[in-house]
Every structure is written in C-alpha cells, then in structure tokens.
C-alpha cells in the first residue's frame, strides 16, 4: 500500500486541529487537572474531536488510541490503529511557549506507517510514510550528521531538568531545554537538533508519530533499553526513548549507560 491517502487525511486533520488550537492560543484558556501535574484544556478536547471526526469519516474500520479519549481494548484486535495526541505540550501551550505539536500516526500491526506532527504556531507540517522519507512542509529532511557528543545539541525536558535528571549530561553535550517530546522528535528528524532522550516512561501518543519521523529521516530511535518501540500495546506506556542520528545514537547510549552505572554504585 502506498499510504498516500492516509497521509493526506492525517495532514488535513492536523491542520484542522491546528486551526482550533490557534484560536484558543490567542485567548485566555481555562485549565483543569486530569491528574496531578497533568493539565488539560478545551483546546485539547476540541482538537481531539476534530481529528477523530476527519479520520473516522475516511477510515471507519480503523482503531483509535488518543490521550483525550477513554481507551477501549477493542483497538487491540484491529490491524490498523490511529494513535493521536491532539496537543502534545499542553504545559507549553498554557504558558504561551511555542513548542508544542499535534501528533497523528497510523500503526499497522504495532509499527507506525504514517506520521504527522504539526507545529500550529510555526505552521510546519512534519510528515512521513513508511519507505518514503520525512518532509517538513513538503521538503525532504534528514537527521543531522553530527558525530561528536561535545558538539551535539541534545534537547531536554524542562520538567526532567527541574528534577536534576540532566545534570550528569551537561558536561558532555549541549543540553537545550525544549518543549514537548513530539516537538523535540520533529526537530531531530529535521536535523534542527542532534538528539533527544528521556529515561522517563512516555505514552504511545506522545512518541508514535515522532518515531516514524526520525526513522524515515535516517535516524535511530529505540526505547531507553535499546529495544524497538512497538505501539498499540495493551499498556500504552513505553519505557522512555533515545533518538539521534546513527553515529550519535551509539555515543549517547554509551554515555547514558555510564551515567546510570555510576548512579547505581
């Protein structure tokens, strides 16, 4: 299958959701807590409805997994499942930090085959389909060629940094605090940053689209233990991730292993 129609629908749904999110971004927004330190806004919820309406109309037989939809185990028996985060980076959105994204991915038998991450503030569509490469607003992009840790621009979570988790890595690379994990993965795929990683578990909807973007751009991405990322799992929580170009990935995993080893001593 060429998956061209699926990608076109995903882009259309992301752009429609982006229109919703920009509308809320320009006005004061009411925030509530789904759980501790887990905010949600009307923008998340309306964008989710917008995406689901468009995707379900085009592909009514596919399954669905989204941060803003109550999970149904019915998805586990579907060969194709859409994995969606209508607004990854709600904290940045609330603070008017333009580092968030809309994530839409199609998974076949556990593997992403179509991916879109849309930056609605910058109006940038990062898109990929299996075997066809990654694009940013239609132009092909590749991961960086940086092969030195000391020169590497590594994107880090603000919340992880505030907990001190990035202190051991700062002497070894250029750590830059950046918004949502989906936003970070898109920048890595486009070669605008060299790597990112998180040793904290992440939900599938946070990283599914970015996984294919990085892969199709020539990068390497795994879970924190170096294992392939699989999606549409019974528990959507994945054990962290490491993403970089292939040369830097090897150096980065070595560094992480040394830091974790020293912490365990």
N, C-alpha and C positions, 0 to 999 in steps of 0.2 A: 504493500500500500504506500502511496506517495505521501499521504497525510497532509496534503496541501489544504484541503478544505478544513480539516481540523485546526490547522494553524491559523487560517483566515478567520475562523469563528472565534478562536481564542483571542486573537488580536482585537477583533471587533468588540468582544465582551470586555476586554481590559480597557479599551478606550472609552467605552460607555461607562464603566465603573469609575474611570478617571474623571469624567465629567461630573459625576456625583461627588467624588471626593474633593475636587477643586471648589465646588460650591460650598461645601462645609468648611473648607480650609480658610475661606475668606470671611467667615463669621465666627462669633464665639460659639463653642460647642460644649454640650453637656456631656460630662464624663461620669460613667459609673464603673464599679469594680466587679468584674465577673468572679474574681477570686483575689487573694492578696497579691498586690503588685501586678495585676493583670487587667488593665483598663480596657473599656470598650466604649464606642460612641455610636451615634446614629449613622455616621458616615460608614463605619464598618458594616453595619447591618443592611443599610440600603444598597451599598455596593455589592454585598453578597447576593441580595435578591436580584439585582440587575444582572450579575454574571450568571446566576443559575437559570434565570428566565431565558437568556440567549442561548446558553449551552444546551439546556434541556430541550428547547424547541428544535435545535439542529440534530441532537443525538439523544433521543428519548430513552434508548435502551442502555445507555452507559450508566455506571455507578457514580457516586458523588461522595466526596470527603472534603469538608470545609471547616475551618476554625469556628465559623459563625453559624453552623448548622448542627443540630443534635445528631450524633453519629448513629448510623444504622449498620448492623452487621450484614445486611443484605449486600453491601458493596463487596464483601469478601468472595462472593461467588460470581461476580461479574468479571469477564475477561478484560474489560476496559473501564477505568475509573478516572474521573476528573478530580484532581487534588488542588484545592483552592485556598488561598488566603487573600481575602478581599482588601486587606490593608495590613501589610506586614510592617511594623514600625509605628504602632499606634502612639507610643510614648513620644516619638519624634513629631508625629503629626500634631499632637496636642500642644507641644512646645514650639510649633512652627519651625522646626528644624527640617529642611527639605531633603531628608534621607530616608524615605520610606517607599514602598512599592506595592503594586498589585500583582499577585502571583497566580498563574493559571497553568496547570500541567495536566497532560493526559498520560496515564500509566497503563501499559499493557503487560499483563502477567508479571507485575511487580517492577517493571522497568519503565522510566519515563521516555516517551517517544515524541512528545510535543511540549514545548515550554514557552511561556511568555512571562516576563517580568516588566511591568510598565512603571516608569517614573512619571507620575502625573504632573509634577511641578516642572521638571525639565522637559516634559513631553518627549521622552525617549522610550521606545519600544525595543527591548532586548528579546530576541526570538530565536528559537531553534526547533528543528525537527530532525529526527534520527537520520544520520547519514548525509545531512545537507548543510552542516555547519551552523554557526551562530552569526546573527546580524544585529546591528544597532541602527534602528530606523532604516532598515533595508541594506545597509552597507556591511559587508563581511568584516568580522573582527576575530582576533586571535589573542590568546593569553600572551603575557609578556615573555621576553627571553632572558630576564634577569636570572643569573645563576650564582649569585653571591648573597648569603644571608645578610651581611653587613650593609649591602646596598638595597635590600628588599624592603618594599613598602608593604607592611603587613597590617591589615585592617582589623581593629579590635572593637569589641563590645564595650560601650560606656559602663553598663552595669557590672560587667565582669571586671573591668578596670577599677571601678569604685570598691570592689571587694578585694582588690590587691592581687587578682589572679594573673595579671600581665606583668607584674614587677620583675619576675625572673627572666622574662624575654626581652625586656627593653635594652639591656646591654648588647644584645646580639643582632637586632634588626631595627628598622624604623617603624615603630608602632604608631599607628594613626587611629584615633577614636572616630568611629563612623557608625551610622545608624543601623537599620535593620539588617538581619543576616541575608535576606533576599537582595537588598541593595548592595551589600558587600560582595556577594557572589556575582552579581551582574557586572560590577566594576572589575573583578578579577577576570571574568570571561572576556571582557572587552580590552584587557591589557592596560586598564587605567590604574590598576593596583596589582601587586605581585602575588599576594596570598591572603588568606584568612583562615582562621581556625577557631573552634570553640570546643572545649572539653566538657561543656555542659550539655545535657540532653536537649535535643531540639525536636519539635513536632514536624511531621512529614510536610505539612502545608507551608512551613517556614522555608524548607530547603529543597523541595521536589523540583520546582522549576529551575532553580539555580544549579542543581546537579546536572541537568542536561545542558544548560548554557555553558557550563565550564567544560564538560566532556566534549561537546561539539566544537568548542573553541580550541581544542588541543590540550586542555588541562587535565590534571588528575584530581579526583575527589573521592574520598572514602569516609567512613565513619572514623571516630577517634582511634580505633584499634587497627586501622588499615584495611578493614573489610569493605566490600562493595555495599553501597547503600541500596536497600530494597524498599519498595513502597507498597501501599495498600496492605499493610500488615495489621493483624488484629489489634495490637497496641501501636498507635501512630507515633509514639515517642522513640526517636532514634538517638543512639549514644554519641552525640556530638559529631563533628566533622573536621576534616582538613582538606583545603583546596589550594592548589597552586599550579604553576607550570611543572612539567615532569622533573626537571633538574632540581628546582627549588623544593618540590614536594619531598624528595629524598633527604635533603638537608634539614628541612623543617621537622620531619618525623624523627630524625636523629636527635635534634635539639629537644623536642618535646619528651622523648624517651629519657634523655639525660636529666632534664629538669625534674621529671616525675620520679626518676630513680633516686635523685639526691633528696627529694622531699620525703621519700619513704624511709631513708636511712635514719 
